[in-house]
Every structure is written in structure tokens, then in C-alpha cells.
Amino acid sequence: MAAQIPGFYYDTEKRKYFRLLPHHAAPTSSFYSASTVEAAAREKQRAEELREETSARQKRKRHAPLKSDAYVRATLFRELGHGAKEEDRRLIYAAGLRGQNVFETEPGRKITALAADSAGQAVVVGTSAGDVRVMPIEEDEEGVLKVNHARVMPLVHSHSAVTSISLSPERHLLATFMGERHPPTIYLTSLANPSSVGIEHQIHSHNRAIWTSSSSPNSECFVLGTSTSAIHLVPHQHVIQHTEYRMKSDVFATCFLPSSSAPTFLAGSRDGDIRLYDVRTSSQARPDITLRHGSTVTHIRALSEVGVIVNGLQRVANYDIRFPHPRSPSSGFAQATRAMRVYDKATRDKEFMIGRGFDVDMERGIMAVADHEHWVNLFSVDTGEKLRSVLGASRWSVPCLGLWFDEGRTWAAEGRELRCFRY
């Protein structure tokens, strides 16, 4: 520390002594008068006190546990005879999740698609090498989930990567294969009848790739998303009936609406449009409804007959299809459809790759979103708030290519590993 010399001021930044002038004799631009030095000392002291107060506030223990702790709130409500609030249930569930690795594929084969078969206590996985297999899951005495390798059932091997796996209510399974250097194909079989012979079927040559698929919750039919169309499939005993709905953009997302009266599905595409089709109409008919998401659509999940959640490369939003986008040549056609809710905390600015994991737990109102930066996070469907969980505690080693909610379990594909998260 510099010595204090009467009549001089030591500037710590310039590391020099300066003569202190009387205030009336000091230039207006001069800092080194008695009054300005005192003012600078007071400002420095105030800044130091502010830093100490901020540090103490951060270390101070909270005295409002009802506001900060979902467990305390839920316990108090239960003691008072009231049920816990839904949002508190989500917070408690997400915070209580614990994960484990259940299975690992052979070197060089990433898990690119998965589906949980609750009735068969198994998980169906597809790999980048074109393998599809059914893996029975068992729980040992210590509560650890393991694959029964003696009962693993290989279903099919193709020449290209598996892009999606869908299961119908009657346990009909549909697997789709990209195509790449070979024509894109699908594989259809019945898990309820192990003796049934699967059907492998090539898609039309003008479709360069199959991106996705989904099953109807009310009937035994499927819909495919391809490079040039959405294809509605109805399997029969030895043949597959199909209807093709052509469009000018790749279809990356499909979803049936849970309506028992009208079999309808949604198709989301690269151009950001979401089109609704009634399968009873002609394949040449225009879509009944068009929504514009504002960015490439990668996933669609139906919350109800009129509500859907749409995940895209940049954002996630909730739409009510009763308020569709105006038809062309309306002046507002180029604008995005107004959403019921935009999940701002799930927004990604630099997303550029499709195929990341996404799913919605309808029972609990929880949404899982994976991004290209190797993060997987849970969000509340009702509020859009991020839920603290082990999934988002740290960055994953590789991008998550598959997510699936199934009766209290969350299945995830991380490279070669199949992971399960349970409460």
C-alpha cells in the first residue's frame, strides 16, 4: 500500500502521486481536489457495502418454505385435508426421478428409435445399422431393471437406419427405414401374436426417405411422413392398403387426433406448415386445416381433439386447431398462427438438426425436449416452467435421439445406451 503524503493524492490506477489543489483553484476537469477525492471515497465505500449486502442476501437462508419447497407445500395441503396442486405434483415427480442404464448396443450401432410395449413388458429399439429387436425388461430383487437377453427377439434387419417405431393399441408394430442408397421400406408385424410373419414393404420410388410414423389411438392404422407426402396405411392379413397425400415439402412429423367419430391426422413439414387430413376424403383433396408454426416442424403430440403441442427447430407451442390459419391469398397467410401458449424456456436459437427426442406425458402434464447441444429438459405443459430433474442436471455425452413416456417410466436413447428414469 502506498504511503500517505500530506497534500498529495495517490491514484491506484495510474500508480502516481498528484498534488491536491484547493477546490476553487482546481480545473473543472480535475479529479484531484479535496472534495472530489472525498466523493470518490464515499462512492467506493457504497459499492463495497452493496457487494457485502448482495453476498449476504445470497447466503441468507430462505424463510418462506411454502414458496420455495414443493414437498413442504404438498405435505401441508395433505395435512389440511386438501390434495396437492398439480404443478407441485409435477415438481415432486421430476425432482424424484432416478436414472439407470438398461442396455447397450454393439459398437458402431446407435439407437435411433424406440417404443415401449407396456403389455409385453418390453422395449422395442431400432438402430443406425437397420436392426429392430424386442427386448424384455425385468426387475431384480434390488429394483434394478435389466434386459432378459435369453428372450431378446430380433425382428428384422434392413439396409438403412431405423427412423421410427410405432405401436398400435392392439400391439401391431410398424418400423420405418430411411432409404438412403436403397428404396425406403417399412416393416409391419404383430407383437400380440409371436408366430405371425412380418411384412416388409417398399415405398414408392418418388419418396426418397421415410422420416417418421405414428399410430392411431382408436383403430389399427398408421400414417407415414416421407420426403414428398403423408401416407395413410391400413394393414390387412396379407396386404397393406395405403392412401398417399402428396405435398411439396418433407413431412417430419405426424399425429392422429383422438377422435372416435372422424379419423383425422396432422402432418407437419419442413416448410413450417401443419396440415389436417380426414382419411375419408380423396387423396387429391386439399387439407381441411392449415396451421403455420413459424419454423420446421419435427414433432406433433395431440393433447385432445382440438389441442396439439408442436415442436420445431426453434420453438415449442400449443395450438387450438379450432382457430386455424387463414387460407391463401389472405394478407396474413405468411404469418405464423397465433399459439395458445409458446414455451419460451424451451426455445432454441441455433437448432438445425431433426431427429432429436421429444415426448409428452399426458397423464402428468410433462413434456421432455432434447436439443442439438446435448441437453434434455422437462417442462410443465400447463405453465411452461422448466422442471428440475436428473435428466437436465448435466449435458449428455451425445444427442438424445429418442424419448418415450410409459406408465411412470421415461425411456431415453443416448448413443448406444438405453436409459430409464423412474420416480
SULBEL-V540171 format. One record per run of one state. SS is the DSSP state (H for helix, E for strand, C for the rest). FROM is the first residue (numbers start at 1). LEN is the number of residues. If there is no record, write none. Layout:
<<SS & FROM & LEN> <SS & FROM & LEN>>
//
This chain:
<<C & 1 & 7> <E & 8 & 4> <C & 12 & 4> <E & 16 & 4> <C & 20 & 1> <E & 21 & 1> <C & 22 & 11> <E & 33 & 1> <H & 34 & 26> <C & 60 & 5> <H & 65 & 4> <C & 69 & 1> <H & 70 & 10> <C & 80 & 6> <H & 86 & 10> <C & 96 & 2> <E & 98 & 7> <C & 105 & 6> <E & 111 & 7> <C & 118 & 4> <E & 122 & 6> <C & 128 & 3> <E & 131 & 9> <C & 140 & 5> <E & 145 & 3> <C & 148 & 1> <H & 149 & 3> <C & 152 & 1> <E & 153 & 5> <C & 158 & 4> <E & 162 & 6> <C & 168 & 4> <E & 172 & 6> <C & 178 & 7> <E & 185 & 6> <C & 191 & 8> <E & 199 & 4> <C & 203 & 7> <E & 210 & 6> <C & 216 & 5> <E & 221 & 6> <C & 227 & 2> <E & 229 & 7> <C & 236 & 4> <E & 240 & 7> <C & 247 & 4> <E & 251 & 6> <C & 257 & 7> <E & 264 & 6> <C & 270 & 3> <E & 273 & 6> <C & 279 & 10> <E & 289 & 4> <C & 293 & 4> <E & 297 & 6> <C & 303 & 4> <E & 307 & 6> <C & 313 & 3> <E & 316 & 5> <C & 321 & 20> <E & 341 & 2> <C & 343 & 1> <H & 344 & 3> <C & 347 & 11> <E & 358 & 4> <C & 362 & 4> <E & 366 & 5> <C & 371 & 5> <E & 376 & 5> <C & 381 & 5> <E & 386 & 2> <C & 388 & 12> <E & 400 & 7> <C & 407 & 2> <E & 409 & 6> <C & 415 & 2> <E & 417 & 6> <C & 423 & 1>>
//
